[in-house]
Amino acid sequence: MYASNEQRAADIAAGANAPAAELRTLVASSAQALWSDLDGLPVEAWSALVITAQGLTRHAVEVPWMRVREVYIHAVDLDTGTRFADLPPSFLAALLDDIAARRSAVGTSPALTLTATDTAGSWQVKGNGEATGIEAPLATLAQWLSGRPVDGLTGVLGAPAPPLPAWL
């Protein structure tokens, strides 16, 4: 976690110009340090409350999920060949659960009914207006709901998928 939004922005800007080898080393060392710290947590610490960068209160038991989510999504964001379609379906379904719950809780998204055409998954996003139905492959739904662009995504009635506010 970052000490402030300013530190986060500065670290991202610095990383944007860092050589690939340096970034790989940073990811590997930070992962090792995190897992070492998590391995050392006493059982009672897993129920401790932590505050995320978005100001959300979460239990420490959610930290591994938040790390995996960050690593997978930003691996795609780096545009080095990894795509949402390359990510494990179980991760994508959990990601859709997470984002749909967050968007529903915030209430600033359009109301949505999402159906994965390649799995049995479906998600509801409570929001503004009448629900727009979106049917697409699981990876496409996760990509779009996480705020990443998807060319040509339409609702079930053929209209373009509605624009989404920021997720996090």
DSSP file (Angstrom, degrees, kcal/mol; ACC not computed):
  #  RESIDUE AA STRUCTURE BP1 BP2  ACC     N-H-->O    O-->H-N    N-H-->O    O-->H-N    TCO  KAPPA ALPHA  PHI   PSI    X-CA   Y-CA   Z-CA
    1    1 A M              0   0    0      0, 0.0     2,-0.3     0, 0.0    51,-0.1   0.000 360.0 360.0 360.0 153.5    0.0    0.0    0.0
    2    2 A Y        -     0   0    0      1,-0.1     3,-0.1     0, 0.0     4,-0.0  -0.654 360.0-131.4 -94.8 151.1    1.1    3.5   -0.6
    3    3 A A  S    S-     0   0    0     -2,-0.3     2,-0.3     1,-0.2    -1,-0.1   0.778  88.7  -8.0 -69.7 -26.7    1.4    6.2    2.1
    4    4 A S  S  > S-     0   0    0      1,-0.1     4,-2.0    -3,-0.0    -1,-0.2  -0.975  70.4-103.3-160.6 165.5   -0.6    8.6   -0.1
    5    5 A N  H  > S+     0   0    0     -2,-0.3     4,-2.5     1,-0.2     5,-0.2   0.837 121.4  57.1 -63.7 -32.4   -2.2    9.1   -3.5
    6    6 A E  H  > S+     0   0    0      2,-0.2     4,-2.4     1,-0.2    -1,-0.2   0.912 106.1  47.8 -65.5 -42.6    0.7   11.4   -4.3
    7    7 A Q  H  > S+     0   0    0      2,-0.2     4,-2.8     1,-0.2     5,-0.2   0.912 111.1  52.0 -63.7 -41.5    3.3    8.6   -3.5
    8    8 A R  H  X S+     0   0    0     -4,-2.0     4,-2.4     1,-0.2    -2,-0.2   0.947 111.0  46.6 -58.6 -50.0    1.3    6.2   -5.7
    9    9 A A  H  X S+     0   0    0     -4,-2.5     4,-2.3     1,-0.2    -1,-0.2   0.897 113.6  48.9 -60.5 -41.5    1.3    8.6   -8.6
   10   10 A A  H  X S+     0   0    0     -4,-2.4     4,-2.4     2,-0.2    -1,-0.2   0.906 111.6  48.7 -66.3 -41.8    5.0    9.3   -8.2
   11   11 A D  H  X S+     0   0    0     -4,-2.8     4,-2.4     2,-0.2    -2,-0.2   0.887 112.0  49.1 -66.0 -38.6    5.9    5.6   -8.0
   12   12 A I  H  X S+     0   0    0     -4,-2.4     4,-1.9    -5,-0.2    -2,-0.2   0.924 111.6  49.2 -65.8 -44.0    3.8    4.8  -11.1
   13   13 A A  H  X S+     0   0    0     -4,-2.3     4,-0.6    -5,-0.2    -2,-0.2   0.911 113.0  47.1 -62.1 -42.2    5.4    7.7  -13.0
   14   14 A A  H >< S+     0   0    0     -4,-2.4     3,-1.0     1,-0.2     4,-0.3   0.909 111.9  50.6 -66.0 -41.7    8.9    6.5  -12.0
   15   15 A G  H >< S+     0   0    0     -4,-2.4     3,-1.1     1,-0.2    -1,-0.2   0.807  98.0  67.4 -66.1 -29.4    8.0    2.9  -12.9
   16   16 A A  H 3< S+     0   0    0     -4,-1.9    -1,-0.2     1,-0.3    -2,-0.2   0.769 108.5  38.5 -62.4 -24.6    6.8    4.0  -16.4
   17   17 A N  T << S+     0   0    0     -3,-1.0    -1,-0.3    -4,-0.6    -2,-0.2   0.384  93.2 110.2-106.0   1.5   10.3    4.9  -17.3
   18   18 A A  S <  S-     0   0    0     -3,-1.1     5,-0.0    -4,-0.3    -3,-0.0  -0.489  77.1-101.3 -79.8 147.6   12.1    2.0  -15.6
   19   19 A P     >  -     0   0    0      0, 0.0     4,-1.9     0, 0.0     3,-0.3  -0.315  31.4-115.1 -62.8 151.0   13.8   -0.7  -17.6
   20   20 A A  H  > S+     0   0    0      1,-0.2     4,-2.7     2,-0.2     5,-0.2   0.877 115.0  54.9 -56.5 -41.9   11.9   -4.0  -17.9
   21   21 A A  H  > S+     0   0    0      1,-0.2     4,-2.1     2,-0.2    -1,-0.2   0.893 107.4  50.3 -61.8 -39.1   14.5   -6.0  -16.0
   22   22 A E  H  > S+     0   0    0     -3,-0.3     4,-2.3     2,-0.2    -1,-0.2   0.900 110.9  49.1 -65.4 -40.3   14.2   -3.5  -13.0
   23   23 A L  H  X S+     0   0    0     -4,-1.9     4,-2.7     2,-0.2     5,-0.2   0.908 109.5  51.4 -66.3 -41.9   10.4   -3.8  -13.0
   24   24 A R  H  X S+     0   0    0     -4,-2.7     4,-2.5     1,-0.2    -1,-0.2   0.918 111.3  48.3 -60.8 -42.4   10.6   -7.7  -13.1
   25   25 A T  H  X S+     0   0    0     -4,-2.1     4,-2.8     2,-0.2     5,-0.2   0.908 111.5  50.2 -63.7 -42.3   13.0   -7.6  -10.1
   26   26 A L  H  X S+     0   0    0     -4,-2.3     4,-2.6     2,-0.2     5,-0.2   0.922 111.7  47.3 -62.5 -45.2   10.7   -5.2   -8.2
   27   27 A V  H  X S+     0   0    0     -4,-2.7     4,-2.3     2,-0.2    -2,-0.2   0.939 114.7  46.6 -62.4 -46.4    7.6   -7.3   -8.8
   28   28 A A  H  X S+     0   0    0     -4,-2.5     4,-2.3    -5,-0.2    -2,-0.2   0.923 115.4  44.7 -63.5 -44.7    9.4  -10.5   -7.7
   29   29 A S  H  X S+     0   0    0     -4,-2.8     4,-2.4     2,-0.2    -1,-0.2   0.888 114.0  48.8 -70.2 -37.6   11.0   -8.9   -4.6
   30   30 A S  H  X S+     0   0    0     -4,-2.6     4,-2.5    -5,-0.2    -1,-0.2   0.885 111.7  50.2 -69.5 -35.7    7.8   -7.2   -3.5
   31   31 A A  H  X S+     0   0    0     -4,-2.3     4,-2.8    -5,-0.2     5,-0.3   0.930 111.3  48.7 -64.5 -44.7    5.8  -10.5   -4.0
   32   32 A Q  H  X S+     0   0    0     -4,-2.3     4,-2.1     1,-0.2    -2,-0.2   0.918 112.9  47.6 -60.9 -43.8    8.4  -12.4   -2.0
   33   33 A A  H  X S+     0   0    0     -4,-2.4     4,-2.4     2,-0.2    -1,-0.2   0.914 113.1  48.3 -64.5 -42.6    8.3   -9.8    0.8
   34   34 A L  H  X S+     0   0    0     -4,-2.5     4,-2.9     2,-0.2     5,-0.2   0.957 112.9  46.2 -62.9 -50.4    4.5   -9.8    0.8
   35   35 A W  H  X S+     0   0    0     -4,-2.8     4,-2.5     1,-0.2    -1,-0.2   0.863 112.0  52.4 -63.9 -34.2    4.1  -13.5    0.9
   36   36 A S  H  X S+     0   0    0     -4,-2.1     4,-1.3    -5,-0.3    -1,-0.2   0.935 111.6  46.1 -64.1 -45.3    6.8  -13.7    3.7
   37   37 A D  H  < S+     0   0    0     -4,-2.4     4,-0.4     1,-0.2     3,-0.3   0.917 113.6  48.9 -62.3 -43.1    4.8  -11.2    5.7
   38   38 A L  H >< S+     0   0    0     -4,-2.9     3,-1.3     1,-0.2    -2,-0.2   0.889 107.2  55.1 -65.8 -38.8    1.5  -13.0    5.1
   39   39 A D  H 3< S+     0   0    0     -4,-2.5    -1,-0.2     1,-0.3    -2,-0.2   0.814 107.3  52.4 -61.7 -29.4    3.1  -16.3    6.1
   40   40 A G  T 3< S+     0   0    0     -4,-1.3    -1,-0.3    -3,-0.3    -2,-0.2   0.483  81.8 114.7 -87.1  -2.5    4.1  -14.8    9.4
   41   41 A L    <   -     0   0    0     -3,-1.3     2,-0.1    -4,-0.4     5,-0.0  -0.486  67.0-126.2 -70.9 132.6    0.7  -13.4   10.3
   42   42 A P    >>  -     0   0    0      0, 0.0     3,-1.5     0, 0.0     4,-0.6  -0.425  30.2-104.7 -70.5 156.9   -0.8  -15.0   13.4
   43   43 A V  G >4 S+     0   0    0      1,-0.3     3,-1.2     2,-0.2     4,-0.3   0.861 119.4  55.1 -51.9 -43.4   -4.3  -16.4   12.9
   44   44 A E  G >4 S+     0   0    0      1,-0.3     3,-1.0     2,-0.2    -1,-0.3   0.753  96.7  66.2 -66.8 -23.0   -6.1  -13.5   14.7
   45   45 A A  G X4 S+     0   0    0     -3,-1.5     3,-1.7     1,-0.2    15,-0.3   0.756  84.1  73.1 -70.7 -23.4   -4.4  -10.9   12.5
   46   46 A W  G << S+     0   0    0     -3,-1.2    15,-1.8    -4,-0.6    -1,-0.2   0.725  96.0  51.3 -65.4 -20.0   -6.3  -12.2    9.4
   47   47 A S  G <  S+     0   0    0     -3,-1.0    -1,-0.3    -4,-0.3    -2,-0.2   0.451  84.6 118.0 -94.5  -0.6   -9.5  -10.6   10.8
   48   48 A A    <   -     0   0    0     -3,-1.7    12,-2.5    -4,-0.2     2,-0.4  -0.305  68.5-115.7 -63.7 149.8   -7.8   -7.2   11.3
   49   49 A L  E     -A   59   0A   0     10,-0.2     2,-0.3    11,-0.1    10,-0.2  -0.717  31.7-173.5 -90.7 138.3   -9.2   -4.3    9.4
   50   50 A V  E     -A   58   0A   0      8,-3.6     8,-2.9    -2,-0.4     2,-0.5  -0.932  20.4-130.6-126.4 152.6   -7.1   -2.5    6.7
   51   51 A I  E     -A   57   0A   0     -2,-0.3     6,-0.2     6,-0.2     2,-0.1  -0.906  23.4-143.9-105.0 126.9   -7.9    0.6    4.7
   52   52 A T    >   -     0   0    0      4,-2.9     3,-2.1    -2,-0.5    -1,-0.0  -0.276  32.1 -97.9 -82.1 172.6   -7.3    0.4    1.0
   53   53 A A  T 3  S+     0   0    0      1,-0.3    -1,-0.1     2,-0.1   -48,-0.1   0.746 126.4  56.8 -61.7 -23.2   -6.0    3.2   -1.3
   54   54 A Q  T 3  S-     0   0    0      2,-0.1    -1,-0.3     1,-0.0     3,-0.1   0.404 122.5-107.1 -88.2   3.1   -9.7    3.9   -2.1
   55   55 A G  S <  S+     0   0    0     -3,-2.1     2,-0.3     1,-0.3    -2,-0.1   0.615  72.6 144.1  82.8  12.4  -10.5    4.4    1.5
   56   56 A L        -     0   0    0      1,-0.0    -4,-2.9     0, 0.0     2,-0.6  -0.620  49.0-129.4 -85.8 144.2  -12.4    1.1    1.8
   57   57 A T  E     +A   51   0A   0     -2,-0.3     2,-0.3    -6,-0.2    -6,-0.2  -0.837  37.4 165.9 -94.5 125.2  -12.2   -0.9    4.9
   58   58 A R  E     -A   50   0A   0     -8,-2.9    -8,-3.6    -2,-0.6     2,-0.2  -0.914  37.7-106.2-134.2 159.2  -11.4   -4.6    4.3
   59   59 A H  E >   -A   49   0A   0     -2,-0.3     3,-2.4   -10,-0.2     4,-0.3  -0.613  32.7-116.7 -83.8 149.6  -10.2   -7.5    6.4
   60   60 A A  G >  S+     0   0    0    -12,-2.5     3,-2.0   -15,-0.3   -13,-0.2   0.785 111.0  72.7 -56.6 -28.7   -6.6   -8.6    6.1
   61   61 A V  G 3  S+     0   0    0    -15,-1.8     4,-0.4     1,-0.3    -1,-0.3   0.715  91.2  59.5 -60.8 -19.3   -7.8  -12.0    4.7
   62   62 A E  G <> S+     0   0    0     -3,-2.4     4,-2.4   -16,-0.2    -1,-0.3   0.567  79.6  89.5 -84.8  -9.5   -8.7  -10.1    1.5
   63   63 A V  H <> S+     0   0    0     -3,-2.0     4,-2.3    -4,-0.3     5,-0.2   0.900  83.6  52.4 -58.8 -44.7   -5.1   -8.9    0.9
   64   64 A P  H  > S+     0   0    0      0, 0.0     4,-2.5     0, 0.0    -1,-0.2   0.924 111.0  48.2 -59.2 -41.3   -4.0  -11.9   -1.1
   65   65 A W  H  > S+     0   0    0     -4,-0.4     4,-2.8     1,-0.2     5,-0.2   0.934 110.3  51.2 -61.6 -45.6   -7.0  -11.4   -3.4
   66   66 A M  H  X S+     0   0    0     -4,-2.4     4,-2.2     1,-0.2    -1,-0.2   0.886 111.4  48.6 -61.1 -37.6   -6.3   -7.7   -3.8
   67   67 A R  H  X S+     0   0    0     -4,-2.3     4,-2.7     2,-0.2    -1,-0.2   0.940 112.1  47.0 -67.3 -47.1   -2.6   -8.5   -4.8
   68   68 A V  H  X S+     0   0    0     -4,-2.5     4,-2.7     1,-0.2     5,-0.3   0.917 112.0  51.9 -60.5 -43.0   -3.6  -11.2   -7.3
   69   69 A R  H  X S+     0   0    0     -4,-2.8     4,-2.3    -5,-0.2     5,-0.3   0.930 111.5  46.5 -59.2 -47.1   -6.2   -8.8   -8.8
   70   70 A E  H  X S+     0   0    0     -4,-2.2     4,-2.4    -5,-0.2     5,-0.3   0.925 113.6  48.1 -61.4 -46.1   -3.6   -6.0   -9.1
   71   71 A V  H  X S+     0   0    0     -4,-2.7     4,-1.7     2,-0.2    -2,-0.2   0.940 115.1  43.5 -65.0 -47.9   -0.9   -8.3  -10.7
   72   72 A Y  H  X S+     0   0    0     -4,-2.7     4,-1.5    -5,-0.2    -2,-0.2   0.951 116.9  44.9 -63.8 -49.4   -3.2   -9.9  -13.2
   73   73 A I  H  X S+     0   0    0     -4,-2.3     4,-2.2    -5,-0.3     3,-0.2   0.921 115.9  45.9 -64.7 -43.0   -5.0   -6.7  -14.3
   74   74 A H  H  X S+     0   0    0     -4,-2.4     4,-1.6    -5,-0.3    -1,-0.2   0.761 103.8  63.3 -74.4 -22.0   -1.8   -4.7  -14.6
   75   75 A A  H  <>S+     0   0    0     -4,-1.7     5,-0.6    -5,-0.3     7,-0.4   0.892 109.2  42.3 -62.9 -37.8   -0.1   -7.5  -16.4
   76   76 A V  H ><5S+     0   0    0     -4,-1.5     3,-2.1    -3,-0.2     5,-0.2   0.918 109.7  57.5 -70.6 -44.3   -2.7   -6.9  -19.1
   77   77 A D  H 3<5S+     0   0    0     -4,-2.2    -2,-0.2     1,-0.3    -1,-0.2   0.792  93.5  67.8 -58.2 -29.4   -2.4   -3.1  -18.8
   78   78 A L  T 3<5S-     0   0    0     -4,-1.6    -1,-0.3    -5,-0.1    -2,-0.2   0.642  97.8-140.2 -69.0 -12.4    1.4   -3.3  -19.6
   79   79 A D  T < 5 +     0   0    0     -3,-2.1    -3,-0.1     3,-0.2    -2,-0.1   0.898  57.7 134.6  56.5  46.3    0.4   -4.4  -23.2
   80   80 A T  S   <S-     0   0    0     -5,-0.6    -1,-0.1     2,-0.2     3,-0.1   0.225  88.4 -74.9-108.0  13.0    3.1   -7.0  -23.4
   81   81 A G  S    S+     0   0    0      1,-0.4     2,-0.4    -5,-0.2    -5,-0.1   0.168  95.2 121.0 117.9 -18.8    0.9   -9.7  -24.9
   82   82 A T        -     0   0    0     -7,-0.4    -1,-0.4    -6,-0.1     2,-0.3  -0.641  41.4-172.9 -78.0 133.3   -1.1  -10.9  -21.9
   83   83 A R    >   -     0   0    0     -2,-0.4     3,-1.8    -3,-0.1     4,-0.5  -0.817  40.4-108.3-121.8 162.8   -4.8  -10.5  -22.5
   84   84 A F  G >  S+     0   0    0     -2,-0.3     3,-1.6     1,-0.3     8,-0.1   0.877 120.3  62.5 -55.9 -36.4   -7.9  -10.9  -20.3
   85   85 A A  G 3  S+     0   0    0      1,-0.3    -1,-0.3    54,-0.1    54,-0.1   0.686  98.0  57.8 -63.5 -17.6   -8.6  -14.0  -22.4
   86   86 A D  G <  S+     0   0    0     -3,-1.8    -1,-0.3     2,-0.1    -2,-0.2   0.599  87.8  95.5 -85.9 -13.0   -5.3  -15.5  -21.1
   87   87 A L  S <  S-     0   0    0     -3,-1.6    52,-0.1    -4,-0.5     5,-0.0  -0.456  91.4 -88.2 -82.0 152.2   -6.3  -15.2  -17.4
   88   88 A P     >  -     0   0    0      0, 0.0     4,-2.3     0, 0.0     3,-0.5  -0.313  30.0-131.1 -60.8 135.8   -7.8  -18.1  -15.5
   89   89 A P  H  > S+     0   0    0      0, 0.0     4,-2.6     0, 0.0     5,-0.2   0.853 107.9  56.8 -56.0 -35.8  -11.6  -18.3  -15.8
   90   90 A S  H  > S+     0   0    0      1,-0.2     4,-2.0     2,-0.2     5,-0.1   0.888 108.2  47.5 -64.9 -36.6  -12.0  -18.7  -12.1
   91   91 A F  H  > S+     0   0    0     -3,-0.5     4,-2.8     2,-0.2    -1,-0.2   0.936 111.2  50.6 -65.5 -46.2  -10.1  -15.5  -11.6
   92   92 A L  H  X S+     0   0    0     -4,-2.3     4,-2.4     1,-0.2    -2,-0.2   0.895 110.9  48.7 -60.7 -41.3  -12.2  -13.7  -14.2
   93   93 A A  H  X S+     0   0    0     -4,-2.6     4,-2.2     2,-0.2    -1,-0.2   0.919 112.9  47.3 -64.9 -43.3  -15.4  -14.9  -12.5
   94   94 A A  H  X S+     0   0    0     -4,-2.0     4,-2.4    -5,-0.2    -2,-0.2   0.885 110.9  52.9 -64.5 -37.6  -14.2  -13.8   -9.1
   95   95 A L  H  X S+     0   0    0     -4,-2.8     4,-3.0     2,-0.2     5,-0.3   0.921 108.8  48.8 -63.2 -44.2  -13.1  -10.4  -10.6
   96   96 A L  H  X S+     0   0    0     -4,-2.4     4,-2.6     2,-0.2     5,-0.3   0.896 110.2  51.9 -63.4 -39.5  -16.6   -9.9  -12.0
   97   97 A D  H  X S+     0   0    0     -4,-2.2     4,-2.1     2,-0.2    -2,-0.2   0.946 113.6  45.2 -56.5 -48.2  -18.1  -10.8   -8.6
   98   98 A D  H  X S+     0   0    0     -4,-2.4     4,-2.3     2,-0.2    -2,-0.2   0.930 116.4  42.8 -63.7 -49.9  -15.9   -8.2   -7.0
   99   99 A I  H  X S+     0   0    0     -4,-3.0     4,-3.2     2,-0.2     5,-0.3   0.906 113.0  52.1 -69.0 -40.9  -16.4   -5.4   -9.5
  100  100 A A  H  X S+     0   0    0     -4,-2.6     4,-2.3    -5,-0.3    26,-0.3   0.910 111.9  47.5 -61.3 -41.3  -20.2   -6.0   -9.8
  101  101 A A  H  X S+     0   0    0     -4,-2.1     4,-2.3    -5,-0.3    -2,-0.2   0.923 114.3  46.6 -64.8 -44.1  -20.5   -5.8   -6.0
  102  102 A R  H  X S+     0   0    0     -4,-2.3     4,-2.3     2,-0.2     5,-0.2   0.938 114.0  46.6 -64.4 -47.7  -18.3   -2.6   -5.8
  103  103 A R  H  X S+     0   0    0     -4,-3.2     4,-2.4     1,-0.2     6,-0.6   0.894 113.5  50.0 -62.9 -38.9  -20.2   -0.9   -8.7
  104  104 A S  H  < S+     0   0    0     -4,-2.3    -1,-0.2    -5,-0.3    -2,-0.2   0.902 111.0  49.0 -64.6 -41.2  -23.5   -1.9   -7.1
  105  105 A A  H  < S+     0   0    0     -4,-2.3    -2,-0.2     1,-0.2    -1,-0.2   0.887 113.6  45.3 -67.0 -39.5  -22.5   -0.5   -3.7
  106  106 A V  H  < S-     0   0    0     -4,-2.3    -2,-0.2    -5,-0.2    -1,-0.2   0.895  91.6-155.5 -72.9 -40.1  -21.3    2.8   -5.1
  107  107 A G     <  +     0   0    0     -4,-2.4    -3,-0.1    19,-0.3    -4,-0.1   0.623  60.7 108.1  79.3  14.1  -24.4    3.2   -7.3
  108  108 A T        +     0   0    0     -5,-0.4    19,-0.1    19,-0.1    -4,-0.1   0.514  57.5  89.3-100.6  -5.5  -22.9    5.5   -9.9
  109  109 A S  S    S-     0   0    0     -6,-0.6    19,-2.7    17,-0.3     2,-0.1  -0.440  88.6 -97.8 -82.7 160.8  -22.8    2.8  -12.7
  110  110 A P  E     -b  128   0B   0      0, 0.0     2,-0.2     0, 0.0    19,-0.2  -0.495  50.8 -95.1 -67.5 151.1  -25.6    2.2  -15.1
  111  111 A A  E     -     0   0B   0     17,-2.4    21,-2.3    19,-0.1     2,-0.3  -0.509  55.2-173.9 -67.2 137.3  -27.7   -0.8  -14.1
  112  112 A L  E     -bC 132 125B   0     13,-2.2    13,-2.6    19,-0.3     2,-0.5  -0.973  31.4-160.1-138.9 148.2  -26.5   -3.9  -15.9
  113  113 A T  E     -bC 133 124B   0     19,-2.4    21,-2.8    -2,-0.3     2,-0.4  -0.972  25.4-166.7-123.2 113.4  -27.3   -7.6  -16.4
  114  114 A L  E     -bC 134 123B   0      9,-3.3     9,-2.3    -2,-0.5     2,-0.4  -0.851   8.7-175.9-107.8 134.6  -24.2   -9.4  -17.6
  115  115 A T  E     -bC 135 122B   0     19,-2.5    21,-2.0    -2,-0.4     2,-0.6  -0.991  21.0-138.4-131.9 125.5  -24.2  -12.9  -19.0
  116  116 A A  E >   -b  136   0B   0      5,-2.6     3,-0.7    -2,-0.4     5,-0.1  -0.720   9.1-158.1 -82.2 122.6  -21.0  -14.8  -20.0
  117  117 A T  T 3  S+     0   0    0     19,-1.9    -1,-0.1    -2,-0.6    18,-0.0   0.647  90.4  46.7 -76.6 -14.6  -21.7  -16.6  -23.3
  118  118 A D  T 3  S+     0   0    0     18,-0.4     2,-0.3     3,-0.0    -1,-0.2   0.376 119.0  30.6-109.7   2.9  -18.9  -19.1  -22.7
  119  119 A T  S <  S-     0   0    0     -3,-0.7     0, 0.0     2,-0.2     0, 0.0  -0.824  87.7-102.8-142.0-177.8  -19.8  -20.1  -19.1
  120  120 A A  S    S+     0   0    0     -2,-0.3     2,-0.1    -5,-0.1    -3,-0.1   0.256  77.4 128.4 -91.9  12.4  -22.9  -20.3  -17.0
  121  121 A G        +     0   0    0     -5,-0.1    -5,-2.6    -6,-0.0     2,-0.3  -0.399  29.1 169.9 -78.3 144.1  -22.0  -17.0  -15.2
  122  122 A S  E     -C  115   0B   0     -7,-0.2     2,-0.3    -2,-0.1    -7,-0.2  -0.987   8.6-169.3-148.2 149.7  -24.2  -14.0  -14.8
  123  123 A W  E     -C  114   0B   0     -9,-2.3    -9,-3.3    -2,-0.3     2,-0.4  -0.982  10.6-148.7-140.5 146.4  -23.9  -10.8  -12.8
  124  124 A Q  E     -C  113   0B   0     -2,-0.3     2,-0.5   -11,-0.2   -11,-0.2  -0.950   5.4-163.4-114.8 136.7  -26.2   -7.9  -11.8
  125  125 A V  E     -C  112   0B   0    -13,-2.6   -13,-2.2    -2,-0.4     2,-0.4  -0.975  15.0-144.3-117.6 116.2  -25.0   -4.4  -11.3
  126  126 A K        +     0   0    0     -2,-0.5   -17,-0.3   -26,-0.3   -19,-0.3  -0.630  49.4 111.4 -76.1 133.0  -27.4   -2.2   -9.4
  127  127 A G        -     0   0    0     -2,-0.4     2,-0.3     2,-0.3   -19,-0.1  -0.837  59.7 -21.0-170.7-152.8  -27.3    1.3  -10.7
  128  128 A N  E    S-b  110   0B   0    -19,-2.7   -17,-2.4    -2,-0.3   -20,-0.0  -0.566  94.8  -9.9 -85.4 138.1  -28.9    4.0  -12.6
  129  129 A G  E    S-     0   0B   0     -2,-0.3    -2,-0.3   -19,-0.2     2,-0.2  -0.082 105.2 -26.9  78.3-175.2  -31.8    3.5  -15.1
  130  130 A E  E    S-     0   0B   0      1,-0.1   -19,-0.1   -20,-0.0     2,-0.1  -0.513  81.5 -93.2 -73.8 143.0  -33.2    0.3  -16.5
  131  131 A A  E     -     0   0B   0     -2,-0.2     2,-0.5   -19,-0.1   -19,-0.3  -0.323  32.9-143.8 -63.8 132.6  -30.7   -2.5  -16.7
  132  132 A T  E     -b  112   0B   0    -21,-2.3   -19,-2.4    -3,-0.1     2,-0.4  -0.849  16.0-134.7 -92.2 128.4  -28.8   -2.9  -19.9
  133  133 A G  E     -b  113   0B   0     -2,-0.5    23,-2.6   -21,-0.2     2,-0.4  -0.725  22.4-174.4 -85.5 130.8  -28.2   -6.5  -20.9
  134  134 A I  E     -b  114   0B   0    -21,-2.8   -19,-2.5    -2,-0.4     2,-0.5  -0.993   3.6-173.9-126.6 123.9  -24.7   -7.4  -22.0
  135  135 A E  E     +b  115   0B   0     19,-0.5    19,-0.2    -2,-0.4   -19,-0.2  -0.981  28.2 124.6-118.8 125.6  -23.8  -10.8  -23.3
  136  136 A A  E     -b  116   0B   0    -21,-2.0   -19,-1.9    -2,-0.5   -18,-0.4  -0.966  63.7 -63.7-164.8 167.0  -20.2  -11.6  -24.2
  137  137 A P     >  -     0   0    0      0, 0.0     4,-2.3     0, 0.0     3,-0.3  -0.268  54.4-107.9 -58.9 152.7  -17.4  -14.0  -23.3
  138  138 A L  H  > S+     0   0    0      1,-0.2     4,-2.3     2,-0.2     5,-0.2   0.886 118.6  50.3 -49.5 -49.1  -16.3  -14.0  -19.7
  139  139 A A  H  > S+     0   0    0      1,-0.2     4,-2.5     2,-0.2    -1,-0.2   0.878 109.4  51.2 -62.9 -38.7  -13.0  -12.4  -20.4
  140  140 A T  H  > S+     0   0    0     -3,-0.3     4,-2.6     2,-0.2    -1,-0.2   0.912 109.7  49.8 -65.5 -42.5  -14.6   -9.6  -22.4
  141  141 A L  H  X S+     0   0    0     -4,-2.3     4,-3.0     2,-0.2     5,-0.2   0.923 112.7  47.1 -61.7 -44.0  -17.1   -8.9  -19.6
  142  142 A A  H  X S+     0   0    0     -4,-2.3     4,-1.7    -5,-0.2     6,-0.2   0.915 112.4  50.1 -64.4 -42.7  -14.2   -8.7  -17.1
  143  143 A Q  H  <>S+     0   0    0     -4,-2.5     5,-2.3    -5,-0.2    -2,-0.2   0.948 116.4  40.8 -59.5 -49.9  -12.2   -6.5  -19.3
  144  144 A W  H ><5S+     0   0    0     -4,-2.6     3,-1.9     1,-0.2    -2,-0.2   0.930 113.7  50.7 -67.8 -46.5  -15.0   -4.0  -19.9
  145  145 A L  H 3<5S+     0   0    0     -4,-3.0    -1,-0.2     1,-0.3    -2,-0.2   0.781 105.3  58.7 -66.4 -24.7  -16.4   -4.0  -16.4
  146  146 A S  T 3<5S-     0   0    0     -4,-1.7    -1,-0.3    -5,-0.2    21,-0.2   0.437 124.9-103.0 -82.8   2.0  -12.9   -3.2  -15.1
  147  147 A G  T < 5S+     0   0    0     -3,-1.9    -3,-0.2     1,-0.3    -2,-0.1   0.601  77.8 134.6  92.3  11.3  -12.8   -0.1  -17.2
  148  148 A R      < -     0   0    0     -5,-2.3    -1,-0.3    -6,-0.2    -2,-0.1  -0.730  62.4 -99.2 -92.5 144.9  -10.6   -1.4  -20.0
  149  149 A P        -     0   0    0      0, 0.0     2,-0.4     0, 0.0    -1,-0.1  -0.307  34.3-172.2 -67.3 143.7  -11.7   -0.6  -23.6
  150  150 A V    >   -     0   0    0      3,-0.1     3,-1.1    -6,-0.1     2,-0.2  -0.957  22.2-132.1-134.1 113.7  -13.5   -3.3  -25.6
  151  151 A D  T 3  S+     0   0    0     -2,-0.4     0, 0.0     1,-0.2     0, 0.0  -0.451  82.8   1.2 -68.8 132.8  -14.1   -2.4  -29.2
  152  152 A G  T 3  S+     0   0    0      1,-0.2     2,-0.3    -2,-0.2    -1,-0.2   0.564  79.9 159.4  74.5  10.6  -17.6   -3.1  -30.5
  153  153 A L    <   +     0   0    0     -3,-1.1     8,-2.4     8,-0.1     2,-0.3  -0.516  17.1 179.8 -69.7 129.1  -19.2   -4.3  -27.3
  154  154 A T  B     -D  160   0C   0     -2,-0.3   -19,-0.5     6,-0.3     5,-0.1  -0.865  28.3-108.4-127.4 161.7  -23.0   -3.9  -27.5
  155  155 A G    >   -     0   0    0      4,-3.4     3,-2.1    -2,-0.3   -21,-0.3  -0.291  46.4 -94.4 -76.9 171.8  -26.0   -4.6  -25.4
  156  156 A V  T 3  S+     0   0    0    -23,-2.6   -22,-0.1     1,-0.3    -1,-0.1   0.728 127.2  55.1 -64.2 -20.2  -28.4   -7.4  -26.2
  157  157 A L  T 3  S-     0   0    0    -24,-0.3    -1,-0.3     2,-0.1   -23,-0.1   0.363 122.0-105.3 -93.8   5.3  -30.6   -4.9  -28.1
  158  158 A G  S <  S+     0   0    0     -3,-2.1    -2,-0.1     1,-0.3     3,-0.1   0.278  78.3 128.3  94.9 -10.9  -27.7   -3.8  -30.3
  159  159 A A  S    S-     0   0    0      1,-0.1    -4,-3.4    -5,-0.1    -1,-0.3  -0.455  71.7 -89.0 -73.9 152.0  -26.9   -0.4  -28.8
  160  160 A P  B     -D  154   0C   0      0, 0.0    -6,-0.3     0, 0.0    -1,-0.1  -0.269  52.3 -93.6 -57.2 146.2  -23.3    0.3  -27.7
  161  161 A A        -     0   0    0     -8,-2.4     3,-0.1     1,-0.1    -8,-0.1  -0.364  52.2-102.6 -58.3 139.7  -22.5   -0.8  -24.2
  162  162 A P        -     0   0    0      0, 0.0    -1,-0.1     0, 0.0     2,-0.1  -0.291  37.6 -99.6 -67.8 150.9  -23.0    2.2  -21.9
  163  163 A P        -     0   0    0      0, 0.0     0, 0.0     0, 0.0     0, 0.0  -0.390  39.1-141.7 -65.9 148.0  -19.9    4.1  -20.7
  164  164 A L        -     0   0    0    -55,-0.1     3,-0.1   -20,-0.1   -55,-0.1  -0.889   5.0-128.0-114.4 141.7  -18.8    3.2  -17.2
  165  165 A P        -     0   0    0      0, 0.0   -56,-0.0     0, 0.0   -62,-0.0  -0.322  55.9 -64.9 -73.2 170.5  -17.4    5.5  -14.4
  166  166 A A        -     0   0    0      1,-0.1   -19,-0.1     2,-0.1   -20,-0.0  -0.222  41.4-150.4 -55.5 144.6  -14.2    4.5  -12.8
  167  167 A W              0   0    0    -21,-0.2    -1,-0.1    -3,-0.1   -20,-0.1   0.903 360.0 360.0 -86.0 -46.7  -14.3    1.3  -10.9
  168  168 A L              0   0    0    -22,-0.2    -2,-0.1   -65,-0.0    -1,-0.1   0.372 360.0 360.0-115.8 360.0  -11.7    2.0   -8.2
